[in-house]
């Protein structure tokens, strides 16, 4: 059975700016502390490829790239599927209503941040 990831992060956007810097620093810090090797980051709406490649301590799941022609609800379902596979003990929602929507349906016992 796959060991659960301590934390995962969900965001609507991964573009140059504040949230990308936060995610990059969080992933790096968690890795340096030995808390977890890579921070899984699920991006629902828009991913800047340059930003994603500058995050070596993050495992980016860019749903806008893999599910381009799908509606948001399909991306939410895929994000739930990824989270179910990862089985994180905590999920951080960053920037955007859709990422916060994911928190509403997490299983009991999963910390919501």
Steps between C-alpha positions, in 0.01 A plus 500: 500500500631845408614708797307824521663832417513735799371799300362583158413841355220596262491827310304645211803673347876444481624815331782741575429683822422458866339157523770342282772641726312373806463151350865484390621609845261264680611201291867588548459550875310173550770317303789661690338415833454140388124529551427372150706458185261673259188707557219385269344809336174464308427792266143528374485797263825647365859377515801697383746231388798718598366529855441126528855416387644735765349283775733200536362420847142485371313240298273712278176349365392755236139409425462789256769329289373143529125575485480807275152443358334405827274710717606602850291230665695238302825653624367497857416131464851432368652700787297290748632187328861619531448590866340161567806330352741722699301466824642819655458570870447869418398702194586866448269703274669802345346778289166434340147389569541163328797402714302588813205297365719190519536543876126456552502139383817360656457191716462544875834522674682684218622837624381793290726805472 
